[in-house]
């Protein structure tokens, strides 16, 4: 059944205009909070920015977490509390599998092994991609446009494609300690 039929039929021209403005141009605390509630994420102060597509189970986003504009989150993804996900992030649990019998990608990988866990306090900056089966440890920072293909330790600073450890956050002081680069 289509969403429109399930929730009352076609939108009027005025309703469609308001809906379009609401989903694409209203990026403030109140609207982001309302958008999250409408999508079924009712934990305290969960916010979802305009254009974000979040297709995960109800309340798999912890309180005070934010999903940035035009981000895409799909599958069995658990997002902790106080998590910041920047714009244009992509987080997907499980993958398609190649089927020799069908000669195409049709099946799904093991859903348990594909689960993505983002622990409390994590910051995924702009353009980050998180691949299936990854756990990102508490209060980690993932730098812009990184592709996370393996687990990230708590308080780590990672970046690149694939993401590698670049530094560590000192839990006591908040200081970023960057690893020395070899020349």
VOTOR-593288 format. One record per atom (N, C-alpha, C): residue number from 1; residue in three letters; atom name; y, z, x. Coordinates in steps of 0.001 Angstrom, whole numbers, plus 524288, in hexadecimal, padded with zeros to 5 digits. Layout:
  seq  type  atom     py     pz     px
  NUM   ALA    CA      Y      Z      X
...
//
This chain:
  seq  type  atom     py     pz     px
    1   UNK     N  7FB6C  80000  8034F
    1   UNK    CA  80000  80000  80000
    1   UNK     C  804DD  80000  80384
    2   UNK     N  808B2  7FCD4  80224
    2   UNK    CA  80D7A  7FC8F  8053C
    2   UNK     C  8109F  80192  80494
    3   UNK     N  813C2  802C2  8086F
    3   UNK    CA  81714  80763  80837
    3   UNK     C  81AD3  806FE  8039A
    4   UNK     N  81D05  80259  802B4
    4   UNK    CA  820B0  801C3  7FE63
    4   UNK     C  81E12  802FC  7F929
    5   UNK     N  8194C  8010C  7F84B
    5   UNK    CA  81694  8022E  7F364
    5   UNK     C  8153E  807F7  7F2F9
    6   UNK     N  81374  80A31  7F74A
    6   UNK    CA  811E2  80FB4  7F74B
    6   UNK     C  8166F  8134A  7F5E8
    7   UNK     N  81B1D  811ED  7F794
    7   UNK    CA  81F9D  81558  7F6D4
    7   UNK     C  823AD  8132F  7F308
    8   UNK     N  8220B  8101F  7EF34
    8   UNK    CA  82597  80EDD  7EAF7
    8   UNK     C  82783  80956  7EA85
    9   UNK     N  82550  8059D  7ED44
    9   UNK    CA  826C5  8002F  7EC81
    9   UNK     C  82B08  7FE41  7F022
   10   UNK     N  82CF8  7F9A7  7EEFD
   10   UNK    CA  830DB  7F6FE  7F235
   10   UNK     C  835F5  7FA0C  7F274
   11   UNK     N  838B6  7F983  7F6D0
   11   UNK    CA  83DE0  7FBE3  7F760
   11   UNK     C  841FB  7F84A  7F502
   12   UNK     N  845E6  7FAA1  7F29C
   12   UNK    CA  84A4F  7F780  7F0C8
   12   UNK     C  84D6A  7F5B5  7F589
   13   UNK     N  850E3  7F1FD  7F4C6
   13   UNK    CA  8541C  7F011  7F912
   13   UNK     C  85749  7F48A  7FB77
   14   UNK     N  85982  7F7E6  7F83F
   14   UNK    CA  85C96  7FC56  7FA20
   14   UNK     C  85924  8004F  7FD05
   15   UNK     N  8547F  80165  7FAF2
   15   UNK    CA  850E2  804FB  7FD93
   15   UNK     C  84F43  802C6  802DF
   16   UNK     N  84E32  7FDBA  80310
   16   UNK    CA  84CA7  7FB3D  807F7
   16   UNK     C  85111  7FB83  80BF8
   17   UNK     N  855F3  7FA90  80A39
   17   UNK    CA  85A73  7FAE4  80DB6
   17   UNK     C  85AF7  8006A  80FFE
   18   UNK     N  85A98  80458  80C9F
   18   UNK    CA  85AF9  809C6  80E6C
   18   UNK     C  8567C  80B1B  81216
   19   UNK     N  851CC  8097B  810AF
   19   UNK    CA  84D3D  80A88  813E5
   19   UNK     C  84DD5  80811  8194B
   20   UNK     N  84FA1  8033F  81973
   20   UNK    CA  85059  8007E  81E6D
   20   UNK     C  85452  80353  821D7
   21   UNK     N  858A8  804DC  81F96
   21   UNK    CA  85C93  807C7  82293
   21   UNK     C  85A5A  80CF9  82479
   22   UNK     N  85791  80FAB  82113
   22   UNK    CA  8555C  814C0  82272
   22   UNK     C  85172  81451  826E4
   23   UNK     N  84E2C  81048  826C9
   23   UNK    CA  84A12  80FDE  82ABC
   23   UNK     C  84BE4  80D67  82FD3
   24   UNK     N  85066  80AEA  82FD6
   24   UNK    CA  85212  80851  834AD
   24   UNK     C  85726  80A5A  836F4
   25   UNK     N  85A65  80CED  833E0
   25   UNK    CA  85F84  80E67  835E4
   25   UNK     C  860B2  8143B  835AE
   26   UNK     N  85D69  81750  83346
   26   UNK    CA  85E96  81CD9  832D3
   26   UNK     C  85B9F  81FDB  836FC
   27   UNK     N  85E2A  820DC  83B50
   27   UNK    CA  85BB8  823BA  83F92
   27   UNK     C  85E93  828CA  84091
   28   UNK     N  85DC5  82C9C  83D2C
   28   UNK    CA  86024  831C1  83DF2
   28   UNK     C  85C0B  835DB  83CA3
   29   UNK     N  85D28  83AC1  83DE6
   29   UNK    CA  8594C  83EEA  83D52
   29   UNK     C  85724  83F2B  837C8
   30   UNK     N  85A91  83F46  833E1
   30   UNK    CA  858D6  83FE2  82E74
   30   UNK     C  85571  83B50  82CA9
   31   UNK     N  8572B  8368B  82DC4
   31   UNK    CA  8541F  831FA  82C19
   31   UNK     C  84EF0  831A0  82F0A
   32   UNK     N  84EFF  832CF  83425
   32   UNK    CA  84A29  832A8  8372F
   32   UNK     C  84648  836B4  8352A
   33   UNK     N  8483D  83B4C  833A8
   33   UNK    CA  844F5  83F6E  83186
   33   UNK     C  842C5  83DC7  82C33
   34   UNK     N  84611  83B83  828D4
   34   UNK    CA  84451  839AB  823B0
   34   UNK     C  84047  83556  8243B
   35   UNK     N  84128  831C2  827F5
   35   UNK    CA  83D89  82D68  828D7
   35   UNK     C  83824  82F91  82A46
   36   UNK     N  837F5  83394  82D98
   36   UNK    CA  832FB  835FB  82F1F
   36   UNK     C  83038  83857  82A62
   37   UNK     N  83323  83B22  8271B
   37   UNK    CA  830D0  83D97  82279
   37   UNK     C  82EB1  8397F  81EB6
   38   UNK     N  831A3  8354C  81DE3
   38   UNK    CA  82FE4  8311C  81A66
   38   UNK     C  82ACC  82EBA  81C6F
   39   UNK     N  82A3B  82E63  82192
   39   UNK    CA  82587  82C27  823EE
   39   UNK     C  82103  83017  82428
   40   UNK     N  821F6  834F0  8225D
   40   UNK    CA  81DC4  838D2  82217
   40   UNK     C  81D91  83CAD  8268B
   41   UNK     N  82175  83CA1  829FA
   41   UNK    CA  8218D  8403D  82E63
   41   UNK     C  82544  844B5  82D0C
   42   UNK     N  82308  848FE  82B3A
   42   UNK    CA  82620  84D27  828DE
   42   UNK     C  826DF  851EA  82C57
   43   UNK     N  824ED  851C7  83122
   43   UNK    CA  825F4  8562E  8349D
   43   UNK     C  82BCD  856A7  8358D
   44   UNK     N  82D88  85B58  836B4
   44   UNK    CA  83312  85C8C  8375D
   44   UNK     C  835C5  858EC  83B4A
   45   UNK     N  83A05  85691  8398D
   45   UNK    CA  83D91  85374  83CC9
   45   UNK     C  83AF5  84EE5  83FA7
   46   UNK     N  836F9  84C9D  83D55
   46   UNK    CA  834D8  847B9  83F6D
   46   UNK     C  838AB  84370  83DE4
   47   UNK     N  83A01  84019  841AE
   47   UNK    CA  83DBB  83BE9  8409E
   47   UNK     C  83B70  836B6  8425C
   48   UNK     N  83C41  832BB  83F14
   48   UNK    CA  83A80  82D78  84056
   48   UNK     C  83F21  829CD  83FA8
   49   UNK     N  8406B  82701  843DA
   49   UNK    CA  844FC  8238F  843ED
   49   UNK     C  843EB  81E7E  840ED
   50   UNK     N  84812  81BA8  83F98
   50   UNK    CA  84777  816B0  83CD0
   50   UNK     C  843F9  812E3  83FCC
   51   UNK     N  840DF  80FF7  83CE0
   51   UNK    CA  83DAB  80BDE  83F25
   51   UNK     C  8389F  80DA8  841A2
   52   UNK     N  837D6  812CF  84223
   52   UNK    CA  832FA  814BF  84473
   52   UNK     C  82E85  81406  84096
   53   UNK     N  82A05  81279  8429B
   53   UNK    CA  8254F  811F5  83F78
   53   UNK     C  82184  81621  8415F
   54   UNK     N  82037  819BF  83DE6
   54   UNK    CA  81CD5  81E23  83F4F
   54   UNK     C  8183D  81E22  83B87
   55   UNK     N  813B5  81C7D  83D7E
   55   UNK    CA  80EFE  81C14  83A47
   55   UNK     C  80AD3  81FBB  83C70
   56   UNK     N  80BB7  824D8  83B99
   56   UNK    CA  80806  828DB  83D44
   56   UNK     C  8074B  82C9B  838B2
   57   UNK     N  803B9  8305F  83946
   57   UNK    CA  802B3  83418  8351A
   57   UNK     C  80755  837A8  833FF
   58   UNK     N  8076D  839BC  82F36
   58   UNK    CA  80B86  83D66  82DAE
   58   UNK     C  80BAD  84209  8316D
   59   UNK     N  81057  84392  832BD
   59   UNK    CA  81155  8482C  835FE
   59   UNK     C  80E8A  8480A  83B3F
   60   UNK     N  80E02  8436A  83D81
   60   UNK    CA  80C2B  842F6  842E5
   60   UNK     C  810D8  842B5  84698
   61   UNK     N  8155D  84420  84499
   61   UNK    CA  81A1B  84490  847C9
   61   UNK     C  81BEF  84A2E  84759
   62   UNK     N  81C55  84CDB  84BC9
   62   UNK    CA  81DFA  8524F  84BD9
   62   UNK     C  823BD  852F3  84A9D
   63   UNK     N  8252F  857BA  84927
   63   UNK    CA  82A8F  858CF  847A0
   63   UNK     C  82E6D  8579C  84C07
   64   UNK     N  83316  8562E  84A64
   64   UNK    CA  83782  85508  84DDC
   64   UNK     C  83679  8506A  85183
   65   UNK     N  83334  84CC6  84FD7
   65   UNK    CA  83223  84822  85302
   65   UNK     C  83508  84373  850C6
   66   UNK     N  83623  83FAD  85423
   66   UNK    CA  8395D  83B29  852C3
   66   UNK     C  836AD  83626  85474
   67   UNK     N  8367F  8324C  850E1
   67   UNK    CA  83464  82D1B  85204
   67   UNK     C  83900  82956  85213
   68   UNK     N  839DE  826AA  8566C
   68   UNK    CA  83E67  8234F  8572B
   68   UNK     C  83E39  81E2B  8543B
   69   UNK     N  842BA  81BCA  853FF
   69   UNK    CA  8438E  816E8  85133
   69   UNK     C  83FC7  812AD  8531B
   70   UNK     N  83D7D  80FEF  84F66
   70   UNK    CA  839E8  80B8C  8504B
   70   UNK     C  8350A  80CEF  85373
   71   UNK     N  83378  811D4  85360
   71   UNK    CA  82E97  81353  855ED
   71   UNK     C  82A00  8121B  85258
   72   UNK     N  82563  8117F  854B7
   72   UNK    CA  820A4  81047  851CA
   72   UNK     C  81C70  81421  85365
   73   UNK     N  81A59  81703  84F8A
   73   UNK    CA  8163F  81ADD  8508C
   73   UNK     C  811F1  819EC  84C92
   74   UNK     N  80D1B  8191F  84E86
   74   UNK    CA  808E3  8179E  84B03
   74   UNK     C  803BC  81A00  84CC5
   75   UNK     N  800B9  81C09  84903
   75   UNK    CA  7FB81  81DFF  84A1A
   75   UNK     C  7FB58  823E3  84A60
   76   UNK     N  7F768  825E9  84D07
   76   UNK    CA  7F6AF  82B8D  84D75
   76   UNK     C  7F9F8  82D99  851FA
   77   UNK     N  7FEED  82E90  850C7
   77   UNK    CA  802BF  83061  854A2
   77   UNK     C  804B7  835AE  852DC
   78   UNK     N  8042C  83997  8562E
   78   UNK    CA  80659  83EC5  85516
   78   UNK     C  80B1C  83F95  85888
   79   UNK     N  80F76  840D4  8560A
   79   UNK    CA  81467  841A7  858C6
   79   UNK     C  815D1  84763  8582C
   80   UNK     N  816A4  84A12  85C85
   80   UNK    CA  817CC  84FA4  85C76
   80   UNK     C  81D3C  850E8  85A80
   81   UNK     N  81EC9  855C3  85B47
   81   UNK    CA  823EA  8579B  859B8
   81   UNK     C  827F8  85649  85DE5
   82   UNK     N  82CD3  8559A  85C22
   82   UNK    CA  8313F  854A9  85FAD
   82   UNK     C  8306D  84FEA  86330
   83   UNK     N  82DE6  84BE6  86129
   83   UNK    CA  82CF2  84713  8640E
   83   UNK     C  83156  8433A  862DC
   84   UNK     N  8333D  84095  866D8
   84   UNK    CA  83722  83C75  8663B
   84   UNK     C  834A5  83746  867BB
   85   UNK     N  834B4  83395  86414
   85   UNK    CA  832AC  82E5A  8651B
   85   UNK     C  8373E  82A9E  86483
   86   UNK     N  8389D  8280E  868C4
   86   UNK    CA  83D23  824A3  868E2
   86   UNK     C  83C57  81F9A  865DE
   87   UNK     N  84047  81C3E  865EF
   87   UNK    CA  84003  81750  86318
   87   UNK     C  83BEA  81398  8655B
   88   UNK     N  839B0  81086  861F4
   88   UNK    CA  83618  80C4E  8636A
   88   UNK     C  8312C  80E27  8663A
   89   UNK     N  82F91  81302  8653C
   89   UNK    CA  82AA4  814E6  8677A
   89   UNK     C  82614  812BA  8644B
   90   UNK     N  82194  81244  866C6
   90   UNK    CA  81CE2  81072  8641D
   90   UNK     C  81862  8140C  8659D
   91   UNK     N  81617  8168B  861A6
   91   UNK    CA  811CA  81A35  86285
   91   UNK     C  80D6F  818AC  85EC7
   92   UNK     N  80906  81702  860F3
   92   UNK    CA  804C3  81517  85DAF
   92   UNK     C  7FFAB  817A7  85F64
   93   UNK     N  7FCCA  819B1  85B87
   93   UNK    CA  7F7A4  81BFA  85C89
   93   UNK     C  7F376  817FD  85B21
   94   UNK     N  7EFAD  81762  85E63
   94   UNK    CA  7EB49  813B3  85E13
   94   UNK     C  7ED1F  80E14  85EC6
   95   UNK     N  7E971  80AA2  85FAA
   95   UNK    CA  7EA79  8051C  860B6
   95   UNK     C  7E6B2  801BC  85DA7
   96   UNK     N  7E789  7FCA8  85DE5
   96   UNK    CA  7E3BB  7F8F3  85BCA
   96   UNK     C  7DFB4  7F7D1  8600B
   97   UNK     N  7DAF5  7F688  85E6E
   97   UNK    CA  7D6C8  7F52D  8620A
   97   UNK     C  7D54D  7EF75  8615E
   98   UNK     N  7D3D7  7ED0E  8659D
   98   UNK    CA  7D1DD  7E7B6  86561
   98   UNK     C  7CC53  7E7CD  86335
   99   UNK     N  7CB3C  7E457  85F97
   99   UNK    CA  7C60F  7E3D2  85D40
   99   UNK     C  7C3B7  7DE9B  85EF4
  100   UNK     N  7BF9B  7DEAF  8624A
  100   UNK    CA  7BD2B  7D9C4  863D6
  100   UNK     C  7BAF6  7D6BA  85F2E
  101   UNK     N  7B8FE  7D97B  85B3C
  101   UNK    CA  7B6C6  7D6E0  856A5
  101   UNK     C  7BAE6  7D3D9  853A4
  102   UNK     N  7BFAB  7D60E  8534F
  102   UNK    CA  7C3E5  7D38C  85067
  102   UNK     C  7C792  7D067  853DE
  103   UNK     N  7C712  7D11C  8590B
  103   UNK    CA  7CA73  7CE88  85CD8
  103   UNK     C  7D041  7CF90  85BBE
  104   UNK     N  7D176  7D480  85A95
  104   UNK    CA  7D6E4  7D616  859C7
  104   UNK     C  7D74B  7DC03  85A49
  105   UNK     N  7DC09  7DDEC  85A3F
  105   UNK    CA  7DD01  7E38A  85A5E
  105   UNK     C  7DD62  7E56B  854B9
  106   UNK     N  7D982  7E87E  8530E
  106   UNK    CA  7D99C  7EA20  84D96
  106   UNK     C  7D86E  7EFE8  84CE0
  107   UNK     N  7D48B  7F1E7  84F99
  107   UNK    CA  7D309  7F75A  84EE6
  107   UNK     C  7D701  7FB13  8513F
  108   UNK     N  7D600  8000D  85091
  108   UNK    CA  7D970  8040E  852B3
  108   UNK     C  7D684  8073A  856CB
  109   UNK     N  7D960  80940  85A99
  109   UNK    CA  7D712  80CB2  85E7C
  109   UNK     C  7D5DC  811EE  85BF7
  110   UNK     N  7D32F  81539  85ED0
  110   UNK    CA  7D1ED  81A83  85D0C
  110   UNK     C  7D6F7  81D61  85BC2
  111   UNK     N  7D781  81EE6  856CC
  111   UNK    CA  7DC62  82161  85519
  111   UNK     C  7DD49  8269D  857C0
  112   UNK     N  7D916  829A3  858CA
  112   UNK    CA  7D9BD  82EA3  85B73
  112   UNK     C  7DBB5  82DE0  86103
  113   UNK     N  7D964  82A1C  863C2
  113   UNK    CA  7DB0D  82917  86924
  113   UNK     C  7E079  826A2  86954
  114   UNK     N  7E227  82425  86519
  114   UNK    CA  7E73E  8219B  864EE
  114   UNK     C  7EBB9  82526  8634D
  115   UNK     N  7EA93  829E8  861AE
  115   UNK    CA  7EE94  82D93  85FD6
  115   UNK     C  7F2BD  82E6B  86403
  116   UNK     N  7F7A4  82EAE  86252
  116   UNK    CA  7FC0C  82FB8  865D7
  116   UNK     C  7FE4A  83517  86475
  117   UNK     N  7FF1C  83846  86877
  117   UNK    CA  80168  83D76  867AA
  117   UNK     C  8065A  83DDE  86AF5
  118   UNK     N  80AA2  83F20  86854
  118   UNK    CA  80F92  84004  86AFD
  118   UNK     C  810E7  845C4  86A20
  119   UNK     N  810A4  848D2  86E3F
  119   UNK    CA  81147  84E73  86DC8
  119   UNK     C  81705  84FF9  86D07
  120   UNK     N  817EA  854EB  86BE3
  120   UNK    CA  81D24  856FA  86AC8
  120   UNK     C  82106  855C7  86F26
  121   UNK     N  825E3  854A7  86D8C
  121   UNK    CA  82A38  8542E  87130
  121   UNK     C  82A88  84F33  8745C
  122   UNK     N  8273D  84B64  87355
  122   UNK    CA  82723  84680  87654
  122   UNK     C  82BE1  84322  874FC
  123   UNK     N  82DDC  84043  878D9
  123   UNK    CA  831FA  83C65  877FA
  123   UNK     C  82FF2  8371F  879CA
  124   UNK     N  82F25  8338F  87608
  124   UNK    CA  82DD6  82E1C  8772B
  124   UNK     C  832E9  82B15  87697
  125   UNK     N  834EA  828F2  87AD1
  125   UNK    CA  839F0  82647  87A9E
  125   UNK     C  83953  820C4  87870
  126   UNK     N  83D4F  81DB1  878B7
  126   UNK    CA  83D8F  81886  87648
  126   UNK     C  8394F  814CA  87838
  127   UNK     N  836D0  8121E  87489
  127   UNK    CA  83327  80DF3  875DD
  127   UNK     C  82DE2  80FA7  877F2
  128   UNK     N  82C8C  81496  8778F
  128   UNK    CA  82797  8168B  8799C
  128   UNK     C  8230C  81493  87648
  129   UNK     N  81EC0  81327  878E3
  129   UNK    CA  819E4  811A4  87649
  129   UNK     C  815C0  815A0  877D4
  130   UNK     N  81315  817D0  873EA
  130   UNK    CA  80EC5  81B6F  874DA
  130   UNK     C  809D3  818D8  872CE
  131   UNK     N  805F3  81837  87633
  131   UNK    CA  80121  8158A  874C6
  131   UNK     C  7FD1F  81968  8728E
  132   UNK     N  7F91B  81778  86FF0
  132   UNK    CA  7F53A  81ADA  86D70
  132   UNK     C  7F28D  81E9C  87143
  133   UNK     N  7F13D  8233E  86F2A
  133   UNK    CA  7EE2C  8270A  87218
  133   UNK     C  7F135  82A6B  875D9
  134   UNK     N  7F652  82A57  87597
  134   UNK    CA  7F99B  82D1D  8795A
  134   UNK     C  7FB7E  83252  8771D
  135   UNK     N  7FBB6  83649  87A71
  135   UNK    CA  7FE47  83B39  87935
  135   UNK     C  802E8  83BC5  87CDA
  136   UNK     N  80777  83CCA  87A8C
  136   UNK    CA  80C32  83DA5  87DAB
  136   UNK     C  80D61  84371  87D6D
  137   UNK     N  80D36  845F6  881FD
  137   UNK    CA  80DAD  84B9C  88263
  137   UNK     C  81308  84DBF  880FC
  138   UNK     N  81312  852AC  87FA8
  138   UNK    CA  817A7  85598  87DF9
  138   UNK     C  81C68  85489  88175
  139   UNK     N  820D1  8539C  87EE1
  139   UNK    CA  825EF  8531D  88171
  139   UNK     C  8260D  84F16  885D1
  140   UNK     N  8231A  84AE2  88536
  140   UNK    CA  82339  8469F  88908
  140   UNK     C  82793  842D3  8879D
  141   UNK     N  8296D  84015  88B86
  141   UNK    CA  82D70  83C13  88AE2
  141   UNK     C  82B15  836DD  88C7B
  142   UNK     N  82B2A  83319  888E0
  142   UNK    CA  82942  82DDA  88A0A
  142   UNK     C  82DFF  82A48  88A3B
  143   UNK     N  82EFD  827F7  88ECD
  143   UNK    CA  833A8  824CB  88FC6
  143   UNK     C  83386  81FA4  88CBA
  144   UNK     N  83815  81D5E  88C12
  144   UNK    CA  838D9  818B0  888E2
  144   UNK     C  83539  81435  88A65
  145   UNK     N  83341  8118C  8865F
  145   UNK    CA  83003  80CDF  886DA
  145   UNK     C  82AEB  80DB5  889CA
  146   UNK     N  82912  81281  889F7
  146   UNK    CA  8241F  813B3  88C8C
  146   UNK     C  81F92  8129E  888E6
  147   UNK     N  81B0E  8117E  88B3F
  147   UNK    CA  81641  810B9  88843
  147   UNK     C  8126B  814F4  889FB
  148   UNK     N  81142  81890  8866F
  148   UNK    CA  80DE5  81D04  887A0
  148   UNK     C  8084A  81B94  88647
  149   UNK     N  804F8  81B34  88A54
  149   UNK    CA  7FF8F  81993  88998
  149   UNK     C  7FBB0  81DEC  88ACC
  150   UNK     N  7FD95  82262  88CBF
  150   UNK    CA  7FA20  826CF  88DEA
  150   UNK     C  7FD0A  82BE3  88CBA
  151   UNK     N  7FA27  8301F  88C85
  151   UNK    CA  7FC6A  8352A  88B26
  151   UNK     C  800DB  836A5  88ED2
  152   UNK     N  804A3  83987  88CAA
  152   UNK    CA  80934  83B53  88F9A
  152   UNK     C  80909  8414D  88FBD
  153   UNK     N  80999  84384  89455
  153   UNK    CA  8098A  84931  89501
  153   UNK     C  80E54  84BB2  89274
  154   UNK     N  80DEA  8509D  890CA
  154   UNK    CA  81283  85358  88EBE
  154   UNK     C  816E9  85386  892CD
  155   UNK     N  81BBA  85314  890FA
  155   UNK    CA  82080  8536B  8941F
  155   UNK     C  820E5  84F11  89839
  156   UNK     N  81E0D  84ADA  89780
  156   UNK    CA  81E3D  84672  89B23
  156   UNK     C  822B1  842C7  899B0
  157   UNK     N  82497  84000  89D92
  157   UNK    CA  82833  83BAA  89CCC
  157   UNK     C  82529  836D4  89E80
  158   UNK     N  82463  8332C  89ADE
  158   UNK    CA  82168  82E79  89C1B
  158   UNK     C  82493  829A8  89AB3
  159   UNK     N  8234A  82555  89D4C
  159   UNK    CA  825EB  82073  89C23
  159   UNK     C  8230F  81BE0  89E7A
  160   UNK     N  82448  81738  89C87
  160   UNK    CA  82215  81267  89E9E
  160   UNK     C  81DED  8101E  89B11
  161   UNK     N  81BC4  80BB7  89CF8
  161   UNK    CA  817B3  808ED  89A20
  161   UNK     C  81340  807BD  89DDB
  162   UNK     N  80EE8  80A94  89D7E
  162   UNK    CA  80E11  80F23  89A37
  162   UNK     C  8111C  813CF  89C49
  163   UNK     N  81207  81796  898D9
  163   UNK    CA  81517  81C33  89A52
  163   UNK     C  81240  81F66  89E7A
  164   UNK     N  8153B  8210A  8A26A
  164   UNK    CA  81332  82471  8A68C
  164   UNK     C  816DA  82922  8A709
  165   UNK     N  814E1  82D3C  8A985
  165   UNK    CA  817FD  831F8  8AA40
  165   UNK     C  81C7A  830E9  8AE04
  166   UNK     N  82141  83217  8AC49
  166   UNK    CA  825F3  83171  8AF79
  166   UNK     C  82857  836A9  8B0FD
  167   UNK     N  826EB  83ABB  8AE14
  167   UNK    CA  82924  83FD7  8AF27
  167   UNK     C  826F0  843E2  8AB73
  168   UNK     N  8294D  84878  8ABAA
  168   UNK    CA  82788  84CE7  8A88D
  168   UNK     C  82C59  84FE8  8A6B5
  169   UNK     N  82C0F  85218  8A20B
  169   UNK    CA  83042  85550  89FF7
  169   UNK     C  82EE2  85B00  8A106
  170   UNK     N  83293  85DDF  8A352
  170   UNK    CA  831C7  8636F  8A455
  170   UNK     C  83286  86659  89F2E
  171   UNK     N  82E6C  868C0  89D4A
  171   UNK    CA  82E8E  86B65  89835
  171   UNK     C  8327D  86FDE  89824
  172   UNK     N  8334D  8726F  89C7C
  172   UNK    CA  836CD  876FB  89CB9
  172   UNK     C  83C91  87566  89CCB
  173   UNK     N  83DE0  87136  89F95
  173   UNK    CA  84368  86FC6  8A052
  173   UNK     C  8450B  86AE3  89D50
  174   UNK     N  84139  867B5  89BB9
  174   UNK    CA  84273  862B9  89934
  174   UNK     C  843BD  85E78  89D21
  175   UNK     N  8439C  85FAB  8A218
  175   UNK    CA  844D6  85BF7  8A650
  175   UNK     C  840C3  8579D  8A68D
  176   UNK     N  8429A  852C4  8A731
  176   UNK    CA  83F16  84E5C  8A813
  176   UNK     C  83E11  84E0B  8ADED
  177   UNK     N  83934  84E48  8AF6E
  177   UNK    CA  837B5  84DE6  8B4E9
  177   UNK     C  834F5  848AF  8B5B0
  178   UNK     N  837B6  8450D  8B828
  178   UNK    CA  835A5  83FCD  8B8F6
  178   UNK     C  83251  83FB5  8BDDA
  179   UNK     N  82DE9  83CF9  8BD90
  179   UNK    CA  82A8D  83C6D  8C222
  179   UNK     C  82D4B  838D8  8C603
  180   UNK     N  82C46  839AF  8CAF0
  180   UNK    CA  82EA8  83677  8CF07
  180   UNK     C  82C72  830F2  8CEDB
  181   UNK     N  82FF0  82D27  8CF5F
  181   UNK    CA  82E3E  827BC  8CF8C
  181   UNK     C  82D4F  8261F  8D524
  182   UNK     N  82900  82362  8D5FE
  182   UNK    CA  827FA  8214D  8DB30
  182   UNK     C  82A9B  81C09  8DBB5
  183   UNK     N  82CD8  81B18  8E033
  183   UNK    CA  82FA2  81627  8E11B
  183   UNK     C  82C27  8126F  8E402
//
